[in-house]
Amino acid sequence: MLLIISNVLQNSVIGNDNSLGGGMIGAVVILALNWVVVLTAFRFKPFRRMMAGEPTLLVHNGKIFKDRMDRERISMEDLDAALRKSGVTAVERVRYAVLEENGQISVIPKAQ
């Protein structure tokens, strides 16, 4: 949001529209649209699911779901990196590995 607003304000200052009012109108419109999208996503679960997606289970009790990894375009190297980051040395020691809506992989190791 900040990058878009700064771009609109920059265009109003040095672009074709040299008025500060034009830039402020653009910034207010962008903020209003953002507010509408956030409020709609908060109130309506289907819209939120469409905008953000859903978590995807990649590993369950050491079993890798290759079809889900292919669908989400996650390579074995990406999964291995997430396991190492979580301190897990082998897939067999993973209870769950989940691709979150934000793109990070959460790893829950098996109990010792």
PyMOL CGO cylinders between C-alpha atoms (Angstrom):
from pymol import cmd
from pymol.cgo import CYLINDER

trace = [
    CYLINDER, 0.00, 0.00, 0.00, 2.75, 2.45, 0.90, 0.3, 1, 1, 1, 1, 1, 1,
    CYLINDER, 2.75, 2.45, 0.90, 4.50, 1.90, -2.43, 0.3, 1, 1, 1, 1, 1, 1,
    CYLINDER, 4.50, 1.90, -2.43, 1.32, 2.48, -4.40, 0.3, 1, 1, 1, 1, 1, 1,
    CYLINDER, 1.32, 2.48, -4.40, 0.46, 5.62, -2.42, 0.3, 1, 1, 1, 1, 1, 1,
    CYLINDER, 0.46, 5.62, -2.42, 4.00, 6.97, -2.78, 0.3, 1, 1, 1, 1, 1, 1,
    CYLINDER, 4.00, 6.97, -2.78, 3.82, 6.36, -6.53, 0.3, 1, 1, 1, 1, 1, 1,
    CYLINDER, 3.82, 6.36, -6.53, 0.52, 8.24, -6.80, 0.3, 1, 1, 1, 1, 1, 1,
    CYLINDER, 0.52, 8.24, -6.80, 1.83, 11.14, -4.74, 0.3, 1, 1, 1, 1, 1, 1,
    CYLINDER, 1.83, 11.14, -4.74, 5.08, 11.20, -6.72, 0.3, 1, 1, 1, 1, 1, 1,
    CYLINDER, 5.08, 11.20, -6.72, 3.15, 11.47, -9.98, 0.3, 1, 1, 1, 1, 1, 1,
    CYLINDER, 3.15, 11.47, -9.98, 1.15, 14.36, -8.56, 0.3, 1, 1, 1, 1, 1, 1,
    CYLINDER, 1.15, 14.36, -8.56, 4.31, 16.20, -7.55, 0.3, 1, 1, 1, 1, 1, 1,
    CYLINDER, 4.31, 16.20, -7.55, 6.60, 15.55, -10.54, 0.3, 1, 1, 1, 1, 1, 1,
    CYLINDER, 6.60, 15.55, -10.54, 4.32, 13.93, -13.12, 0.3, 1, 1, 1, 1, 1, 1,
    CYLINDER, 4.32, 13.93, -13.12, 1.66, 15.29, -15.43, 0.3, 1, 1, 1, 1, 1, 1,
    CYLINDER, 1.66, 15.29, -15.43, -0.61, 16.33, -12.57, 0.3, 1, 1, 1, 1, 1, 1,
    CYLINDER, -0.61, 16.33, -12.57, 1.34, 18.91, -10.58, 0.3, 1, 1, 1, 1, 1, 1,
    CYLINDER, 1.34, 18.91, -10.58, -1.37, 19.57, -8.00, 0.3, 1, 1, 1, 1, 1, 1,
    CYLINDER, -1.37, 19.57, -8.00, -1.05, 18.17, -4.50, 0.3, 1, 1, 1, 1, 1, 1,
    CYLINDER, -1.05, 18.17, -4.50, -4.84, 17.86, -4.40, 0.3, 1, 1, 1, 1, 1, 1,
    CYLINDER, -4.84, 17.86, -4.40, -4.79, 15.36, -7.27, 0.3, 1, 1, 1, 1, 1, 1,
    CYLINDER, -4.79, 15.36, -7.27, -2.26, 13.24, -5.44, 0.3, 1, 1, 1, 1, 1, 1,
    CYLINDER, -2.26, 13.24, -5.44, -4.24, 13.39, -2.22, 0.3, 1, 1, 1, 1, 1, 1,
    CYLINDER, -4.24, 13.39, -2.22, -7.41, 12.33, -4.04, 0.3, 1, 1, 1, 1, 1, 1,
    CYLINDER, -7.41, 12.33, -4.04, -5.52, 9.38, -5.52, 0.3, 1, 1, 1, 1, 1, 1,
    CYLINDER, -5.52, 9.38, -5.52, -4.15, 8.39, -2.11, 0.3, 1, 1, 1, 1, 1, 1,
    CYLINDER, -4.15, 8.39, -2.11, -7.59, 8.60, -0.49, 0.3, 1, 1, 1, 1, 1, 1,
    CYLINDER, -7.59, 8.60, -0.49, -9.13, 6.46, -3.26, 0.3, 1, 1, 1, 1, 1, 1,
    CYLINDER, -9.13, 6.46, -3.26, -6.44, 3.81, -2.82, 0.3, 1, 1, 1, 1, 1, 1,
    CYLINDER, -6.44, 3.81, -2.82, -6.86, 3.77, 0.97, 0.3, 1, 1, 1, 1, 1, 1,
    CYLINDER, -6.86, 3.77, 0.97, -10.66, 3.52, 0.60, 0.3, 1, 1, 1, 1, 1, 1,
    CYLINDER, -10.66, 3.52, 0.60, -10.36, 0.60, -1.81, 0.3, 1, 1, 1, 1, 1, 1,
    CYLINDER, -10.36, 0.60, -1.81, -7.97, -1.14, 0.57, 0.3, 1, 1, 1, 1, 1, 1,
    CYLINDER, -7.97, -1.14, 0.57, -10.40, -0.60, 3.45, 0.3, 1, 1, 1, 1, 1, 1,
    CYLINDER, -10.40, -0.60, 3.45, -13.28, -2.10, 1.42, 0.3, 1, 1, 1, 1, 1, 1,
    CYLINDER, -13.28, -2.10, 1.42, -11.24, -5.18, 0.49, 0.3, 1, 1, 1, 1, 1, 1,
    CYLINDER, -11.24, -5.18, 0.49, -10.05, -5.72, 4.08, 0.3, 1, 1, 1, 1, 1, 1,
    CYLINDER, -10.05, -5.72, 4.08, -13.56, -5.30, 5.51, 0.3, 1, 1, 1, 1, 1, 1,
    CYLINDER, -13.56, -5.30, 5.51, -15.05, -7.64, 2.90, 0.3, 1, 1, 1, 1, 1, 1,
    CYLINDER, -15.05, -7.64, 2.90, -12.38, -10.26, 3.57, 0.3, 1, 1, 1, 1, 1, 1,
    CYLINDER, -12.38, -10.26, 3.57, -13.01, -9.98, 7.30, 0.3, 1, 1, 1, 1, 1, 1,
    CYLINDER, -13.01, -9.98, 7.30, -16.77, -10.44, 7.02, 0.3, 1, 1, 1, 1, 1, 1,
    CYLINDER, -16.77, -10.44, 7.02, -17.05, -13.02, 4.20, 0.3, 1, 1, 1, 1, 1, 1,
    CYLINDER, -17.05, -13.02, 4.20, -15.07, -16.23, 4.50, 0.3, 1, 1, 1, 1, 1, 1,
    CYLINDER, -15.07, -16.23, 4.50, -15.40, -17.25, 0.81, 0.3, 1, 1, 1, 1, 1, 1,
    CYLINDER, -15.40, -17.25, 0.81, -13.97, -13.88, -0.27, 0.3, 1, 1, 1, 1, 1, 1,
    CYLINDER, -13.97, -13.88, -0.27, -11.15, -14.22, 2.28, 0.3, 1, 1, 1, 1, 1, 1,
    CYLINDER, -11.15, -14.22, 2.28, -10.38, -17.73, 1.02, 0.3, 1, 1, 1, 1, 1, 1,
    CYLINDER, -10.38, -17.73, 1.02, -10.33, -16.46, -2.58, 0.3, 1, 1, 1, 1, 1, 1,
    CYLINDER, -10.33, -16.46, -2.58, -8.00, -13.57, -1.70, 0.3, 1, 1, 1, 1, 1, 1,
    CYLINDER, -8.00, -13.57, -1.70, -5.63, -15.33, 0.71, 0.3, 1, 1, 1, 1, 1, 1,
    CYLINDER, -5.63, -15.33, 0.71, -5.90, -19.03, -0.09, 0.3, 1, 1, 1, 1, 1, 1,
    CYLINDER, -5.90, -19.03, -0.09, -5.84, -21.90, 2.36, 0.3, 1, 1, 1, 1, 1, 1,
    CYLINDER, -5.84, -21.90, 2.36, -3.06, -23.76, 4.13, 0.3, 1, 1, 1, 1, 1, 1,
    CYLINDER, -3.06, -23.76, 4.13, -1.86, -26.89, 2.31, 0.3, 1, 1, 1, 1, 1, 1,
    CYLINDER, -1.86, -26.89, 2.31, -0.63, -29.97, 4.15, 0.3, 1, 1, 1, 1, 1, 1,
    CYLINDER, -0.63, -29.97, 4.15, 2.65, -31.05, 2.54, 0.3, 1, 1, 1, 1, 1, 1,
    CYLINDER, 2.65, -31.05, 2.54, 3.89, -33.70, 4.99, 0.3, 1, 1, 1, 1, 1, 1,
    CYLINDER, 3.89, -33.70, 4.99, 1.97, -35.85, 7.48, 0.3, 1, 1, 1, 1, 1, 1,
    CYLINDER, 1.97, -35.85, 7.48, 3.78, -38.26, 9.81, 0.3, 1, 1, 1, 1, 1, 1,
    CYLINDER, 3.78, -38.26, 9.81, 6.82, -38.37, 7.55, 0.3, 1, 1, 1, 1, 1, 1,
    CYLINDER, 6.82, -38.37, 7.55, 4.82, -38.99, 4.36, 0.3, 1, 1, 1, 1, 1, 1,
    CYLINDER, 4.82, -38.99, 4.36, 5.38, -36.39, 1.65, 0.3, 1, 1, 1, 1, 1, 1,
    CYLINDER, 5.38, -36.39, 1.65, 2.39, -35.44, -0.51, 0.3, 1, 1, 1, 1, 1, 1,
    CYLINDER, 2.39, -35.44, -0.51, 4.21, -34.94, -3.81, 0.3, 1, 1, 1, 1, 1, 1,
    CYLINDER, 4.21, -34.94, -3.81, 1.01, -34.07, -5.72, 0.3, 1, 1, 1, 1, 1, 1,
    CYLINDER, 1.01, -34.07, -5.72, 0.30, -31.16, -3.36, 0.3, 1, 1, 1, 1, 1, 1,
    CYLINDER, 0.30, -31.16, -3.36, 3.89, -29.99, -3.56, 0.3, 1, 1, 1, 1, 1, 1,
    CYLINDER, 3.89, -29.99, -3.56, 3.67, -30.03, -7.36, 0.3, 1, 1, 1, 1, 1, 1,
    CYLINDER, 3.67, -30.03, -7.36, 0.36, -28.16, -7.32, 0.3, 1, 1, 1, 1, 1, 1,
    CYLINDER, 0.36, -28.16, -7.32, 1.81, -25.46, -5.02, 0.3, 1, 1, 1, 1, 1, 1,
    CYLINDER, 1.81, -25.46, -5.02, 5.13, -25.45, -6.93, 0.3, 1, 1, 1, 1, 1, 1,
    CYLINDER, 5.13, -25.45, -6.93, 7.21, -26.35, -3.87, 0.3, 1, 1, 1, 1, 1, 1,
    CYLINDER, 7.21, -26.35, -3.87, 10.46, -28.17, -4.63, 0.3, 1, 1, 1, 1, 1, 1,
    CYLINDER, 10.46, -28.17, -4.63, 12.12, -30.73, -2.37, 0.3, 1, 1, 1, 1, 1, 1,
    CYLINDER, 12.12, -30.73, -2.37, 14.92, -28.20, -1.84, 0.3, 1, 1, 1, 1, 1, 1,
    CYLINDER, 14.92, -28.20, -1.84, 12.38, -25.68, -0.49, 0.3, 1, 1, 1, 1, 1, 1,
    CYLINDER, 12.38, -25.68, -0.49, 10.92, -28.30, 1.84, 0.3, 1, 1, 1, 1, 1, 1,
    CYLINDER, 10.92, -28.30, 1.84, 14.38, -29.41, 3.00, 0.3, 1, 1, 1, 1, 1, 1,
    CYLINDER, 14.38, -29.41, 3.00, 15.31, -25.78, 3.72, 0.3, 1, 1, 1, 1, 1, 1,
    CYLINDER, 15.31, -25.78, 3.72, 12.16, -25.32, 5.82, 0.3, 1, 1, 1, 1, 1, 1,
    CYLINDER, 12.16, -25.32, 5.82, 12.94, -28.52, 7.73, 0.3, 1, 1, 1, 1, 1, 1,
    CYLINDER, 12.94, -28.52, 7.73, 16.50, -27.38, 8.44, 0.3, 1, 1, 1, 1, 1, 1,
    CYLINDER, 16.50, -27.38, 8.44, 15.24, -23.99, 9.56, 0.3, 1, 1, 1, 1, 1, 1,
    CYLINDER, 15.24, -23.99, 9.56, 12.96, -25.76, 12.05, 0.3, 1, 1, 1, 1, 1, 1,
    CYLINDER, 12.96, -25.76, 12.05, 15.79, -27.97, 13.30, 0.3, 1, 1, 1, 1, 1, 1,
    CYLINDER, 15.79, -27.97, 13.30, 14.49, -31.18, 11.75, 0.3, 1, 1, 1, 1, 1, 1,
    CYLINDER, 14.49, -31.18, 11.75, 17.09, -33.36, 10.03, 0.3, 1, 1, 1, 1, 1, 1,
    CYLINDER, 17.09, -33.36, 10.03, 14.87, -35.89, 8.26, 0.3, 1, 1, 1, 1, 1, 1,
    CYLINDER, 14.87, -35.89, 8.26, 11.35, -35.94, 6.82, 0.3, 1, 1, 1, 1, 1, 1,
    CYLINDER, 11.35, -35.94, 6.82, 10.59, -39.06, 8.87, 0.3, 1, 1, 1, 1, 1, 1,
    CYLINDER, 10.59, -39.06, 8.87, 10.78, -36.90, 11.99, 0.3, 1, 1, 1, 1, 1, 1,
    CYLINDER, 10.78, -36.90, 11.99, 8.05, -34.50, 10.78, 0.3, 1, 1, 1, 1, 1, 1,
    CYLINDER, 8.05, -34.50, 10.78, 4.54, -34.76, 12.16, 0.3, 1, 1, 1, 1, 1, 1,
    CYLINDER, 4.54, -34.76, 12.16, 3.16, -31.96, 9.96, 0.3, 1, 1, 1, 1, 1, 1,
    CYLINDER, 3.16, -31.96, 9.96, 4.58, -29.57, 7.37, 0.3, 1, 1, 1, 1, 1, 1,
    CYLINDER, 4.58, -29.57, 7.37, 2.08, -27.00, 6.17, 0.3, 1, 1, 1, 1, 1, 1,
    CYLINDER, 2.08, -27.00, 6.17, 2.38, -24.38, 3.44, 0.3, 1, 1, 1, 1, 1, 1,
    CYLINDER, 2.38, -24.38, 3.44, 0.74, -21.34, 5.02, 0.3, 1, 1, 1, 1, 1, 1,
    CYLINDER, 0.74, -21.34, 5.02, -1.26, -18.64, 3.21, 0.3, 1, 1, 1, 1, 1, 1,
    CYLINDER, -1.26, -18.64, 3.21, 1.69, -16.26, 3.40, 0.3, 1, 1, 1, 1, 1, 1,
    CYLINDER, 1.69, -16.26, 3.40, 4.01, -18.70, 1.58, 0.3, 1, 1, 1, 1, 1, 1,
    CYLINDER, 4.01, -18.70, 1.58, 6.01, -19.91, 4.56, 0.3, 1, 1, 1, 1, 1, 1,
    CYLINDER, 6.01, -19.91, 4.56, 6.27, -23.57, 5.47, 0.3, 1, 1, 1, 1, 1, 1,
    CYLINDER, 6.27, -23.57, 5.47, 5.43, -24.39, 9.09, 0.3, 1, 1, 1, 1, 1, 1,
    CYLINDER, 5.43, -24.39, 9.09, 7.04, -27.57, 10.40, 0.3, 1, 1, 1, 1, 1, 1,
    CYLINDER, 7.04, -27.57, 10.40, 5.82, -29.44, 13.48, 0.3, 1, 1, 1, 1, 1, 1,
    CYLINDER, 5.82, -29.44, 13.48, 8.23, -32.21, 14.47, 0.3, 1, 1, 1, 1, 1, 1,
    CYLINDER, 8.23, -32.21, 14.47, 7.18, -35.50, 16.00, 0.3, 1, 1, 1, 1, 1, 1,
    CYLINDER, 7.18, -35.50, 16.00, 7.45, -35.80, 19.76, 0.3, 1, 1, 1, 1, 1, 1,
    CYLINDER, 7.45, -35.80, 19.76, 10.82, -37.11, 20.93, 0.3, 1, 1, 1, 1, 1, 1,
]
cmd.load_cgo(trace, "trace")
